[in-house]
């Protein structure tokens, strides 16, 4: 059981959106699927080396499809890559670029600019300018692009306005050969940055509240409307992010496109491992600083590993969490989720909060957790 919570703790650093297909194919072409249940999804575009938004119609399609740009780029963008767009890098810089070099003037051919990725590289200038314009927090008319800021802003964009689903007070703006929308974009931090933030949280001194920042302490708010989509909110009692149905407009800022976005913004950096209602942790009867094997907990509690060492957590809560995170449902069927180093399921407090796929059925696995399970 203690080993299970080591995995659970590490998952918080390697978390993925749980609606990612198991056999994702980043090389597959964009496919809108079929049907009338249109939602905003993302696919990897190898020409631009970035993940773009598109309209998915609810069924079919292929596995180059992700619920957030975070998940898409984490899995599909090559590590250390920097250049964007077709014909994106110069084969022969004017002067050879070395790993120790800094980008300086006159090192790249005409029409190219020096970008520092894993190492300095000469990238196609027109492409980079188009990409930078798409990423800007300003629209061409100077208006502020709508988005969520934690440590920096990144926008949702597509190749054309036909691919974007804008809100009732938003419009799509053509800025260049790449389209851009005044669309609410959940913050998408680089993977390494996210790992650091999960350890340090707001101790970095960056602002974490105010207009545009998520309020992780706000209660779940389904918003207004009937255009339901799956969103995630941070639950302080369980110290985790739960799925819920969002109606399409309104609500509050405790609302995220993926569990990864939610936990990277809200997960406390105090190293706590016990969660749930009631007296979640207790002082050990006998403590070993580095091992649960030699730590004795009171009745009704069991030893878990946190950042501060072995901790006694309420067993009823930890059993409920384990059932929620398990890759199997109570009837032995496969739970909806994603596997890389570890499996992480999408779960909610009740089946009323989940949107399951056509070959899935929701199961209430215990009084605290429900998840989508494959039908046999």
Secondary structure as the mmCIF struct_conf table of DSSP 4:
data_model
#
loop_
_struct_conf.conf_type_id
_struct_conf.id
_struct_conf.beg_label_comp_id
_struct_conf.beg_label_asym_id
_struct_conf.beg_label_seq_id
_struct_conf.end_label_comp_id
_struct_conf.end_label_asym_id
_struct_conf.end_label_seq_id
HELX_RH_AL_P HELX_RH_AL_P1 UNK A 2 UNK A 11
TURN_TY1_P TURN_TY1_P1 UNK A 12 UNK A 13
BEND BEND1 UNK A 14 UNK A 14
TURN_TY1_P TURN_TY1_P2 UNK A 18 UNK A 19
BEND BEND2 UNK A 20 UNK A 20
TURN_TY1_P TURN_TY1_P3 UNK A 22 UNK A 23
TURN_TY1_P TURN_TY1_P4 UNK A 26 UNK A 27
BEND BEND3 UNK A 28 UNK A 28
HELX_LH_PP_P HELX_LH_PP_P1 UNK A 29 UNK A 30
STRN STRN1 UNK A 34 UNK A 34
BEND BEND4 UNK A 35 UNK A 36
STRN STRN2 UNK A 39 UNK A 45
TURN_TY1_P TURN_TY1_P5 UNK A 46 UNK A 49
STRN STRN3 UNK A 50 UNK A 56
BEND BEND5 UNK A 58 UNK A 58
STRN STRN4 UNK A 59 UNK A 59
BEND BEND6 UNK A 63 UNK A 63
STRN STRN5 UNK A 66 UNK A 66
BEND BEND7 UNK A 67 UNK A 68
HELX_RH_AL_P HELX_RH_AL_P2 UNK A 69 UNK A 76
BEND BEND8 UNK A 77 UNK A 77
HELX_LH_PP_P HELX_LH_PP_P2 UNK A 78 UNK A 78
TURN_TY1_P TURN_TY1_P6 UNK A 79 UNK A 80
BEND BEND9 UNK A 85 UNK A 87
STRN STRN6 UNK A 89 UNK A 89
BEND BEND10 UNK A 91 UNK A 92
BEND BEND11 UNK A 94 UNK A 95
TURN_TY1_P TURN_TY1_P7 UNK A 99 UNK A 100
TURN_TY1_P TURN_TY1_P8 UNK A 105 UNK A 106
BEND BEND12 UNK A 108 UNK A 108
TURN_TY1_P TURN_TY1_P9 UNK A 110 UNK A 111
STRN STRN7 UNK A 112 UNK A 116
BEND BEND13 UNK A 117 UNK A 119
STRN STRN8 UNK A 120 UNK A 124
HELX_RH_AL_P HELX_RH_AL_P3 UNK A 125 UNK A 135
BEND BEND14 UNK A 137 UNK A 137
STRN STRN9 UNK A 138 UNK A 138
TURN_TY1_P TURN_TY1_P10 UNK A 140 UNK A 141
BEND BEND15 UNK A 142 UNK A 142
HELX_LH_PP_P HELX_LH_PP_P3 UNK A 143 UNK A 143
STRN STRN10 UNK A 144 UNK A 144
HELX_LH_PP_P HELX_LH_PP_P4 UNK A 145 UNK A 146
BEND BEND16 UNK A 150 UNK A 152
STRN STRN11 UNK A 157 UNK A 158
BEND BEND17 UNK A 159 UNK A 160
HELX_RH_3T_P HELX_RH_3T_P1 UNK A 161 UNK A 163
TURN_TY1_P TURN_TY1_P11 UNK A 168 UNK A 169
STRN STRN12 UNK A 172 UNK A 174
BEND BEND18 UNK A 176 UNK A 178
STRN STRN13 UNK A 179 UNK A 181
HELX_RH_AL_P HELX_RH_AL_P4 UNK A 191 UNK A 200
HELX_RH_3T_P HELX_RH_3T_P2 UNK A 201 UNK A 204
BEND BEND19 UNK A 210 UNK A 210
TURN_TY1_P TURN_TY1_P12 UNK A 211 UNK A 212
BEND BEND20 UNK A 213 UNK A 213
TURN_TY1_P TURN_TY1_P13 UNK A 216 UNK A 217
BEND BEND21 UNK A 218 UNK A 218
HELX_LH_PP_P HELX_LH_PP_P5 UNK A 219 UNK A 220
STRN STRN14 UNK A 224 UNK A 224
BEND BEND22 UNK A 225 UNK A 226
STRN STRN15 UNK A 229 UNK A 235
TURN_TY1_P TURN_TY1_P14 UNK A 236 UNK A 239
STRN STRN16 UNK A 240 UNK A 246
BEND BEND23 UNK A 248 UNK A 248
STRN STRN17 UNK A 249 UNK A 249
BEND BEND24 UNK A 253 UNK A 253
STRN STRN18 UNK A 256 UNK A 256
BEND BEND25 UNK A 257 UNK A 258
HELX_RH_AL_P HELX_RH_AL_P5 UNK A 259 UNK A 266
BEND BEND26 UNK A 269 UNK A 270
BEND BEND27 UNK A 276 UNK A 278
STRN STRN19 UNK A 281 UNK A 282
BEND BEND28 UNK A 285 UNK A 285
STRN STRN20 UNK A 286 UNK A 286
TURN_TY1_P TURN_TY1_P15 UNK A 289 UNK A 290
BEND BEND29 UNK A 292 UNK A 292
TURN_TY1_P TURN_TY1_P16 UNK A 293 UNK A 294
STRN STRN21 UNK A 296 UNK A 296
TURN_TY1_P TURN_TY1_P17 UNK A 299 UNK A 300
STRN STRN22 UNK A 301 UNK A 306
TURN_TY1_P TURN_TY1_P18 UNK A 307 UNK A 308
STRN STRN23 UNK A 309 UNK A 314
HELX_RH_AL_P HELX_RH_AL_P6 UNK A 315 UNK A 325
BEND BEND30 UNK A 327 UNK A 327
STRN STRN24 UNK A 328 UNK A 328
TURN_TY1_P TURN_TY1_P19 UNK A 330 UNK A 331
BEND BEND31 UNK A 332 UNK A 332
HELX_LH_PP_P HELX_LH_PP_P6 UNK A 333 UNK A 333
STRN STRN25 UNK A 334 UNK A 335
BEND BEND32 UNK A 336 UNK A 336
STRN STRN26 UNK A 337 UNK A 339
BEND BEND33 UNK A 340 UNK A 342
STRN STRN27 UNK A 343 UNK A 345
STRN STRN28 UNK A 347 UNK A 348
BEND BEND34 UNK A 349 UNK A 350
HELX_RH_3T_P HELX_RH_3T_P3 UNK A 351 UNK A 353
TURN_TY1_P TURN_TY1_P20 UNK A 358 UNK A 359
STRN STRN29 UNK A 360 UNK A 364
BEND BEND35 UNK A 366 UNK A 368
STRN STRN30 UNK A 370 UNK A 374
#
